[in-house]
Every structure is written in structure tokens, then in C-alpha cells.
Amino acid sequence: MKNEGYSDVVIIGGVAAGPKTGAALARRMPDIKITLFQREEYISYASCGMPYFASGDVNSFNSLTMTSYGVERSVDFFKKTKGFDVITGSEVTSIDRSTKTVTVRTIADGIVYTHGYGTLVIATGARPVHPSFSVPDHPNMRYFTSPDDALYFKKTAQQGKLNSVVIVGGGYIGCEMAEAVRVWGFETTLIERESQILPVTLDADIAELVKSEMVRNGVNVITGASVISIQTKENRLSLDVTNNGVLEADYVILCLGVRPEASLAASCGLSIGKTGGIIVDEHMRTSDAAIYAGGDCVELKHGVTGIGAHVPLGSLANRHGWIIAENISGKAASFSNVLGASVIKVFGLNTGCTGITENAARAHGIDVEYVLAAFSDKPFYYPDANDIVLKMVFAKDTRTLLGLQAAGRGDICRRVDVFSSLLRNHANINDLLAFEHGYAPPFSEALDPLHHMGSIALAMDRGLSFINPLRAIAYFVKNEAPSGAMILDVRETLQYNANPWPEAGNPRILHIPLNDLRDRLHELDTSKEYHILCGKGARAYQAWTILHNAGFSRAHVIAGGMTFLSGIVR
């Protein structure tokens, strides 16, 4: 086999971590030879932007390959501007650690050759998870993990030949593609085998807000159902779905998640973790000192649980590339752990998380408590104030913060970002109360929602009791409430009349505005159970205090109030 040369650094993979490594390293060590091999013809594209290209929000796929100053990140760009070689359409098929060479096959003509390296960087990304059944050979049966997937969907949508689309999988990409499909006006169905959408990143309560937003925008969301098989039927696709019969569609998108593409690393004997990702140390070095790895192909230590995690995010991949370049060039840089901070937009709803969920904490044997509450993202009087719902998970004994979930039309990003920083420092409730935020009415309240979350957590130590809004729905909509339990609605009369919950005339609703509550305590029975409701929670908390001090021992605040129960916007 012919040897086609040697590079001081060889990089395998050209989407995020690979190009970032090459560009950063070429700046630090301009005299070394760096070669990057990329299997696809596309190089350094913003894969996270592909759903927005599919929807038409981004007009051209080339926009996803542009720098911020409008220059395409092409092979020529990396050579002339960044100072290293990129070879596209070339697949690295094997790594020989003993000779420090990689075997390369050119896609177009099948020519195979070897290339030597001094240091190797593996940035092979992730591959789509395949269903357990065979997938029919049909042009409209696609995954959504590559530029070709995005380009083909948009081309097909523009041809006007689609009426119905089924998306299998309710993770981030599945939810984003549901919006993209609805933008085109197609009948859209999303199927998720778990009992909720976004099951990895959200608990059921916050996920319910996302589902409600999708349903309001015309998406048929089916949860707790699995696709048994997919067949072709008269040029359409037919899906057999548990408990839902057979669904037919013109187009099917499989969004079943991704797994680390670590086959090259495994075949040459590098250590692989339980998630299937390449094991790296804090310097992104593999079990071979001459080989680094970064991006979606690696396993990382989770900052909350301490165990291996696979978190495929472009934000992390770019950081990995910078850290790898620093270490190869002789500087000390480290990536200690991952928290999974991420955000997603689904129609008009912003959703995000960091750390772990309540469900995940319990699965790891952690005794947890949580606070769920609703707020305005800035003062209510400011013109563009919007609602957000936050759920904070923390350890019951130490009050250590474990995770945050957020959903709403307001600014959730700054809350996720701040909370992520607190998690990085193993903060507790008192640290949350002590953080200093930038305040002005266009940006935030004088006390940030995160401050209020900390205060609520402390109030729970004084006996404040909550009921989860999903349980409240089961109690008072599905009539599963304990015998004699009542809703005490303390909103103002105009608000109550405009939007009673669950419905006007319900015998289990007692409406007493907060301002009248002290004078009307005689109308209540201390032996009864009261679930207190207001708009967001502040009035309900004050009402609970009044009842608690008056000897009512079975009073509970409905967490999130009408903001949650109305699904942010009715």
C-alpha cells in the first residue's frame, strides 16, 4: 500500500471538534503540518442549524458553512486563512498505532493509501440509532443527521408532493423537525415510545408544556407508543404503531437519537466507555498518549453524577477542539466534566435544562426535593415581559443544587446559564440566593426568578407544601382528588371570572380573593384539604401562610399556578 505522506497532526472528522482543533492549533504552531480528513464533501457546517434550514428559516445551506463575516468555510478557506490542509471525500478506515499511520480511502475512486502522524485527533462524531426492524428502501424514509438528509427534505417539500409526515422520536431533533414540518403546512405526527417527549432532558411536568405547545400548533403527538414496523404501500409509507394501529405518511423521519461513532477507536484498541464513547482524560487524551479525541464520539464524566455520559452538543465539541489544541501545543487546558446545559425552541416556547432531572436523580439513588414555580422573565409592567416556568432539583439533605429545567416564552437562557455555573461549583441553596445578577427592568426583576426559587426551597423547610400541577390536573380534571379536597382560588374576581379552573361552577372550587381571605377564614374548615391556586404562585404562597398560621394543616400550593395549567398561553 502506498504511503502518501506524513503530518505532525492528523485529524479525523471535519464538522465541529476537528476544524476547531485544526484552526486553533495552526495559530499556536504555524510551522507544523496539520492534515484533516473528512468523509463528506461538506466541511465545518453548523449541523444544529439544519432543522432551521429544513423549515426555511435559513434560506441556503451554504449559510450553515459561512463564517460570521460571510466567507464560506471551504477547503481553500482552511488552507489559505487558517493554515492547514483539509481533504474531503476521504474516509479513514483504520488506525495503526504501532506505526502511527492511518489508512485512507478516497470515496470517489476507491484509492487506498496510508498517511503517517505524530499526533492523532479523532473527531468522528456520532451515528444515528437504527430501529430494531428493517427499514424499507424508500427515498422518503430518512434519518436527519447529515446535510444530505436536510437538503433532500427541503427539496422534496418544495416540490409540493408531501401532505403528511411522521417523525419517530421525541428528542431535541424530533421536536425541532416537528416544527419545521408544520411550517410547510404538512400534516405532522410525532411518535415517542416513552411516556413523554424529551424524556432524557426533562421531567414529565415540564415536558407537558412542550407537548401542549406542539399540539396547539397542529402536531399530533403520540407518546407511550412504539413503531413495530414500517412498510411501503403504493409509494407511501405505512407504520404499524402499538395501540394506534396503522399510520400512513408520505415521508418518515427517524430521530431515534445518536450513538458515539467510535468504531475506528475501538478497532485500534483504544478504551471505550459504557456509553460507547471513547474514554478521554481531562486533557481530552485517549488511552494512547499520542491520540486525542473530542466531540460527539467521546464519553465524558457527568459533573453531577460523576459517571460516564454521552452528551452530543456542538457547544461542547467546539470547546473540546480548543482544549485539544492547547494541550498539543504544550499548554495545560482541561475539560473536567459535563453538565448537559442545553436549550431548544419549539414553536413559540423556549425550553432548556442543565444538570440532572428529578427522575434521573432518583434513578441514581439521590434523595431529592424540587421546586416548581412560574414567573415573569422581567417586571410585568415592561412591554415585552413573558412568562417562564422553572423546576429546580436539589438534594434533600445537603441542599446541593442538582439541576434546572425551564420552559416559557420569556428568557430562560440566562437562568440556565447562571444555574450551570452554580452547578460547576457544587453550589447549594444559599449560594443560589447569594448570586448577583444584572438588574434593570428591560432585563430582569429586582430579585431574579432564581432568587425566588431559592427562597421557596427555604420556605419548604418551614412547612410550605406544594402539589405538582400534573397531580392537580389528575385530581380536579380527572376527578381523582381525595374526598373533600377543594381548590381555593385566590385570584382577583376579574381574573377568576375570565378564566376559572377547571371550569365555572365546579363544586370543588372555592373562590376567595387573597385580599379577602383573612376576613373570610370562618368560611373554611380546618379539617379539610385545600389546594391553593393563583396566577403564578406568589398569592398562593401568601394564602398558604395565612392558612398555616390559622391552624390549617392540609393546605398545599398548586405549583406553577394558572401559568402552568394554561400551558403558558392558552
N, C-alpha and C positions, 0 to 999 in steps of 0.2 A: 504494500500500500504506500502510495506516495505521501511524503511529508511536505506540507505546503507552508512551513514556516514556524516561527516562534513569536510569542508575545510575552512581555513581562507579566501582564494581567490579561486573562481571558474571562469574558463574562458571557454566561449562557442565559438568554432571555432579555427581551427588549421592550417591555411595557412600562413598568414604573421603577422598581428597585434597580434593575440593570442599567438603564440610561442614567439614573441619578448617580449610581456608583461611578460610571464612566466619566460623567461630566465633572463631578466633584474631584475625582482622583486626578484627572488631566489638569485641573487647576493647581493642585498641590504638587504634582510630579510631572511637569510638562515634558521632561526628557525621556520618559519611559514609553514603551509601545503598549497600547491597550487595544484589544480587539473584542468586539461584541458580536455574537452570533444570534440571529433571530430567525425562527422558523417561518413566521408570517412575513408578508411583504410590508405590512403595517408596522410602524415603529413609534414608540413613545406616544401612544394615543391615550386620551382620557376615557378609560373604559367605564368609569362611573357616570359619564355623560351620555352613554349610549341610549338609555331609556328616553332621554330628552331629545335625542336625535330621532328616535323612533316615533315620538309623539309629534315632531315638527317644531318643538320649541327651539331646537338648534337646527338651523336650516341645512347646513352642509356637514358631512362627516369630516371634511378637511378642517373644520373649526376645532374638532377634538384633537387635532395634531398640531395646532398652532401655539406659538409662544404668546405671552401676553402682549407683545408688540407686533403681532401679526405675521410672523415668519414661520413657515412650516418646518417642523422638526423632522427633516428628511435625512437620508444617508449623507448627502452633501453638507447639510447643516452641521451634523455631528463632526464631520471631518474638518470642515473649514472654521467653524465657530467654536466648537467645543474641544477639538484637538484629538479625537480618537476615531478608530475605524469601526464602522458598523456594516455587517454583511447580512443582508436579509435573504429570505428564501433558502436558508441553510439550517439544517437540523443537526444538532449534536446528538449522536446516537449512543455514544459510550464515553466513559472516562477511565483512563488507565492511570491510577495513582502511582504505580511503581515507576513508570517512565515519564509521568507528568505530561501526558498528552490527552487530547480529546479527539474522537473520530467524528468527522463532519460529513453529512450527505447533502448535496445540493438538490433541492426539490425539483427544479425544472428538468435536469438531465440525469439525475441519479449518480453523479460522480461522487466517489467517496475518497476522503483523504484524512490525514491526521494533522494536528496543529499542537505544538508544544506550549506549555505555560510555566511561568514561575509561580504565580498565584492564580487560583481559580475562584470565580464567584458564580454561584448557582442562584439564578433568579427566574426559575421556570414557572412560577405562578401556580395556578390551581386548575383543575379539570372539573367538568360538570359531573354531578352524580347521576348515574343512569338508573332508570326504573328496573324493577325485578323482572319485568316481562319484556319480550322483544318489541322493538319499536318498528312500525311499518316503514317501508321505503317510500316516503311521500314528500314532495318538495315543501309542503306546508306543515310538516312535522319537524319542529326546530327546537333547539336549546336557545339560550340567549346569553352566550358567554364570549362571543367573538365579533369582530367587526362585520364579518360576512353575515352573521345572524341579524345584526341591526340593519345592514344595507338591504338584505333580502326582504325583511318585514316591511320596511318603508316603501320599497319598490312595489311590493305586492299590494300594499294598502293604497298607494297612489293609482294603481291600475283599476280600482273600483270593483274588484272581483270578490271582495270579502263582505260577508254580512255578520258572521258570528265567529268569535274567538274564545277558546278555552285556555286558561292558564293553570297549570298544575304546579302547586307550590305557593305557599303564602308567606315567604320570607321577604326580605327587602326588595329583591329584583322582581319577584312576583307581584308585589303591591305596586311598585313603580310602573311595571308593564300594564297592570290593570288600568291605571290612569292613562297611559299612553294609548292603549287600545280604545278607551272611551272617548278620547279626544277626536278620534276618527269617526265616532258615531256608531261603532260596531257593537252588536250585542256581546256582552262580556261576562264570562263566568270564571270565577277563581275557585279552585278546589284545594283545600288543605286537609291533610289526614289527621292532624292534631285537632283538639277541641277548640282551638283559637288560631287566629293568624298571628304572625310574628312570634312563634312560640319560644324561640331561643332568647330573644332580647326583651320581651315584655311579659308581664303577668296578665292574667285574663281580664282584669278590670281595665287597665289602660288599653289593652288590645281591643276591647269592646268599643272604645271611642273611635279607633281607626276603622274597625269594621263598619260602624254606623256611618262614618263619613263616606266610605266606599259605596254602601247601599244607597245613601242619599243621592249619590252621583251615578246611579244606574248599574252598578256592578252586582251581579248575582253571586254572593259569597256562600260557599258550601264548606262547612268545617266538619271535622269528625268523619270524613269520608275518604276512601282510598280508590284510586283508579286501578281496576283489576286488569284491564287490557285496553288496547287501542287498535282498531281495525280500520281498513279503508272500506268505504261504502259509496259506490257511484261517485268517485272522485272527491268525496268528502271524508271526514274522519269521524269515527264512531267510538265513543268512550263508554266502557262499562264501569259504573261508579257504584260503590257499595251504598245501599239504602236509597239510591237516587235513580236507579235504572240506567238507561242508555241515553247519553247526551251526544248530539251531533254538532259538528263545527266545521267551518271552512279552514280553520287554522288552529293549531295547537302549539303552545309554547311550554316547554318543560323547564321549570325553575325549581329544581329539587335540591338546590344548594351545590356547593363545590367541595372538593377534597384537595389536599396538597398534591401538586404534581411533583412527586419525589422519587419517581421510578429510576431516574438516572443516578440519583444519590444512593438509593438502596442497592442498585446493581453493582456499584463500585465499593460497597461495604461501609458506607457512612452510617452513623447511628440514626435510627428513625424512632420517633416517639409514638405514644399510644394513639395520638390523633392522626397518625400517618404523615406528619410533617417532619422535616429534617431537624434534628436536635442541634441547637446552637447555644453557645455561651453568651454572656452579657456583651461580648465584643462582636457577636454575630459570626463567630468562628465555629466550624463544624468539628467533628471528632478527628479530622485531619487538619493539622495546623496550617497547611498550605491552601486550604479551601474554606471560603466563607459562603454564607447563604443568607438570603433575605427576601422579604415579600411574602406572598401567599403560600409559598412552598415550605415555610418553616413552622415549627412548633415553638410557642412562647410560654413563659411562665405567667400565670394569671396573678395580678397584683393583690387580689382579694383572697382567692382560694389557695394560691401557691402551687397549683397543679398545672400540667401542660394544657395549653389551649390553642386552637386554630382560629385566628381572627383575621379573615381576609379583607383588609381595608387599604385603599390606596394611600391614605394618610400615613399609615404605618410603613408601607412599602417604601415610600419616599424617605422617611426617617431612617429606615434600615440602610438605604443606599448611601446616605451621608455618613452614617456611623461606620459602615464598612470602609469607605474611602479614607476616613480619618485614621482608622486602625492600620490599613495597608500602608499608609504614608508615614506611619510611625508615631501618630498622635494617639492619646488614650481617650477613647469615647466608648460609652456603654449604653446599652438598652436593657434596663433592669427587668421590666415586666410590662404587661399589657392590661388595660382596664376595659377595653372594648367600647370606648366613647364613640358614639355614632349618632347621626341624625338622618331623618328621611322626611320628604314631603309627599303626602298622599292627598291629591286634590288640594283643598284649602287648609289641610291640617298638617301642622308641623309636629313631628314625633322624634324623640331621642332617648338615649339611655347612656349610663356609664356604670361600671361595677357589675354587680350581680342582682338578679331579681329575688323576690321573696321565695318563689318556688325553688330556684337554684340554691339559695341559702339553706332552705330546709333539706334539700336533697344532699347537701354536704354536712348535715347534722348540726347546723348552727341554730341556736335558739334565737329567733328574731322577732322583732316588732316592726311595724311600719306606720307611717303617717301618710294619709292621702287627703289632699286638700286642693281647693281651687282659688285662683287669684286673678287679678288684672296684672298684665305684664308691666304696666306703668299706671300712674294715677287715673282714676276713672274719668276725670274731667278733661284729660288730654285727648285731642281729636282721634288719634289712631290707637287708643288703648284697646287691647284684645285680651280674651280670657286664656288662661293656661291651667292645666291640671298637673300636679306633681305628686309622685309617690316616692317616698324616701324609705329605704330599708336599712335597719341598723341592728346591731347585736343587743340583745335584751340585757345581758349582764354588764358589759363594759361600755355600752352606748357608743361603740365604734361604728362609724359610718360604713355601709356595705354597698349601697347602690342607689341610683336615682333613675326614675323614668318620668317622662314628660310628654304631654300632648296638648295642643291648642293652636289657636290662630295667632297667638302672640309669640313673643321672643322666648323660645325655650333654649336657644343655643348658649346664651351667656350663662344660664343656670347649669346646663350640662357641663360646660367648660369649667366653671368655678368648682362644681362638685367633684369633677375629675381631678382637679388639682388637690382638693382636700383629701381624696382617697389616696393619692400618691404619697401623702404624708401621714397616712393611717390616722386621720383626724377623728374626733368624736363630736358629740352634740355641742359641747361647749365651744369647740373650735369653729363649728358652723356658725354659732351665734357671734363669734368674735371677728369673722371675716369682714373686711372693709371694702365696700363697693362704691363705684362711681355713681353718684346720685344727681339727677336733675329730672324734672317732670317728663321731658321727651324720652327718657331712657328707663326710669325705674321709680318705684315708690321710695319714700324716705327710709323705710325698712323693706328690704328685698323679700320676695316670697321665700327665699331660702332661710332668712332670719325667722320668718313666721313658722316655717317647718320645724326649726329647732325649738322654738317656744312651745309649739304644740306637743312635741315629744316630751318636754319637761312637764307640761300640764298633765300628761298621761300619768306621770309619777304621782300627781296629786289626785288621781281618780278619774280624770276625764276619760269617757268611754265613747268609742266610735262603733258604728256599724258600717261595713263595706257597702257601697252603693249597689253592687250586684246582688247582695243579700237583701237589701231593701227592696229591690225590684221583685225578687222572688217572694218576699213577704207580702207586699201590698199590691202587686200586679197579678202574681200567680196565686194569691190568697194562701200563702204558706206561713203567715205570721203566727206567732204564739197567741193563744187565746187571750183576748182582751188587749193586745198590743195596739197602740194608737200612734198615728202621725201627729205631732204637734208642729204645725206650720207657723213660724213666727215672722213671716214676711209681712210687708205693708199690705193693706187691704187691696189697693190697686194692683199690686204685683200678683197677689194671690188670685184675684178675680180674673186677671188676664191669662194666668197660666197655672191652674190648680194641678196638683199631682197627688195621686194618679188620675183622678177625674173629679169633676164637680159633683157634690152630693154624696161622695163616698162616706159611709157612716164611720169609717175608721180615721177620718181626718178631723182634727180639731184645730181651727184657725184662731190664734190669738196673737196679734202683732206684739213684737218684743216690748214696745213702749207700754203696753197694757198688761204685761204678764204679771208683774208684782201685785197689781190690784185685782187680778183675777185668779190668783192661785187657789182660791177656795173652790173653783170650778173643776180642779184636778183632784185625782185620787192618788194618794201616796203609795198605794199598793199596786198601782197599775204600771205597765211598761210603756214608756214614751220614746219615740224616735223623732228627734227634733230636726226640722228642715228649714233652711233658708236659701238665699241665692248662692252664696259661695261657702259659707261656714262661720263667718265672724259673729253673726247674730245668733246662730245656733249655739256657738260656744258660750256666749254671754247668757243665753237662756238656760243652758245646762248648769252654769254657775249658780243662777238664781234657784233652779230646782234642787240642785245638790245641797245648797245651804239651807233650803227649806225642808230637807229630810227626804227628798225623792231619791231612792237608791237604785231605781231601774230606768234611769234616763240615759239615752245614747244619742250622739250626734250622727246624722247621716253624712258620711264623709263626701266631700265634693259638692254637696248641695244640688240645687237645680242646675248649676253649670254642668255637672257631670250627668245628671239624669236626663237633661235635654240633649246630651251628646255635643256639648259646646255650643252648637247652633241648631235649633230645632229644625 
